[in-house]
């Protein structure tokens, strides 16, 4: 005769580095990174959409590179540097919008805003690697994420504009050319 | 959705991984290796996959990076990401293997390529995956590490069918070896939306005359027309006859390939549609391969 057994869920004591801060948490092994960010750490800026890597709403930076936080278990993020949309703010306490966020506002690159954190982190990671990206390259990269209300034109323009301003400010500081 | 519960293991080295896999499988478990997780976690979230143990090999040393050996073969570590291949500098990935770098733009999107690994893609064995197609096209060998040591499996023996490979349940794929440079090779594909799984993918590697104006042989491989990536001998026979590089030859190769395949039909396209894609994509791949 078989017995019904109730196994306790497999858990991990994790130490995650998120936006420069270290967090300790006890989480089920099956906890995805995005759920750990939102439910365990209270960082609800990162959104959850499709949970299978298609929509990109949960995009965060893992060691600087954009990645889907729904396709990663929190346990896999140990030893990595995670950055979320909460890290893009500037000024005291990060309460003011950062330059990329301001560019999105100026270019009307969001309407409902659900996909916006994902687009911001995608663009932040991409521009860090390719500060001289052409508009065509930006267009190709933002195809990774889904926006269902704004359309992509204004998103591309916002990212392109932000990249141009960052390049110009590097030049003003005299470290280009 | 959320994945079903599982027990998480962090592997430290290859021997330990093989031993753990053997133990888990031997006691009736269904362990899975996780590396980048870009296919596996999606399938687990859908509950299409419900492994009861995950063995995370991402911390195992020595499985990352590209190197060329003394005989000119390119070794790609299983944990190398698609994005690392896409951005590999010339000294690591020369013109002889540029087809690998250029093919990476077809693999999902940037945030998938930063996490997804070469080894994971090969072991997952999706019939339309770019790495599987490239391995078949270029006669790559897969190196597997198990309790009894290492063995090499040629691509033609490695892929067995839909999501099925010759890897044993206690083996870890450690690297893929691409034996010879293929300077005149190209991969192209079609999907309804860029970044989706290909409906049909075509790859060719051509042997050109020294002046570059003639073709004297080559290989043709297709994904999305069968349960596994396949070579197309009928199309390769046309290449072997040779001729001047140009649209007439590409069309002849493409027509032979389209005649030879017997593709499946599904929501992404009927058999006839896939045959049409095959014709167009093979011709396009030939043209791209010659212009390298």
Interface residues (C-beta under 8 A of the other chain):
Chain A: X9 X10 X12 X28 X29 X30 X32 X35 X51 X52 X53 X56 X59 X62 X65 X66 X67 X68 X70 X71 X72 X73 X75 X76 X79 X122 X125 X126 X129 X140 X141 X143 X144
Chain B: X1 X2 X3 X4 X5 X6 X7 X8 X10 X34 X37 X38 X41 X42 X45 X46 X54 X56 X58 X59 X83 X87 X105 X108 X109 X110 X111 X112 X114 X115 X193 X194 X195
